[in-house]
Amino acid sequence: MTTKSRNFLNKEQEKEYVEFCKRSVKRMNFNGGDYLTIFKDAVKQYAIHKKEFENSFETGKKNGISALEWYLEAQKIKPKMKHNELIAITFATMFLECIIWDYAAVNTSQSLTEDFLGSINLLGKWKVIPKLVNNDKNINIDHEAIALLKKLVKERNNILHSKSKPVPDTYDEIKRIETKGSAITIPETVECVKRCIEGLQKVDTTNYWFYEEEVKHTFTIRMPTTKTPKDKTNKV
């Protein structure tokens, strides 16, 4: 499909499309879009099952069934909620890893990213790579984004090193454990992804980064283009 066969609103939109196509052809195996789609779908499903789970707790307690009976019944719902929570957190982490790695490779070099930058942990990548690419040690991604990313990484690690617990005998103890929550909530995970992408866009306006919440839980990302020789950047 050529640019002539598409209906663009203006020349700027056509230019962005052409640059996007050039960027896509030059790079392979960019999975960020797929990771983002899986993440947002999991977020939507998590919200549905979480509501079901909360309603079942109140119903069970009201009807006077034992805590163990309620717990066994709730297992029909909770695995669905937990399943989507694990997917959302895992793929949010994978998405942010994919984005910042690709950003480094596009704007420094493939070899530098593979040999050195790629070995930095995820939190370090988001702190260091924007500074390196823009040749400015004072550049920082949004503080809140980094704080949320730290929590996201912690929960990702908790998922990788899961530890089981015995079932308590009382509703209050079960509720205490069940409502204790993860290192990061799903709404915080959504906010983390959004703030990281918006933060990268703010420090580097020469790239076509954006994170748009068109409707609730619907996100879009446009891939970056390489900086021009006039842009302030490292020559690696």
Secondary structure, DSSP 8 states (H G I E B T S, - for coil): --GGGS--SSHHHHHHHHHHHHHHHH-----HHHHHHHHHHHHHHHHHHHHHHHHHHHHHHHHT--HHHHHHHHTTTHHHHHHHHHHHHHHHHHHHHHHHHHHHHHHS-HHHHHHTGGGS-HHHHHHHHHHHHHT-TT----HHHHHHHHHHHHHHHHHHT-------SSHHHHHHHHTT--SS-HHHHHHHHHHHHHHHHHH-TTS---B--SSTT---B-------TTS-----
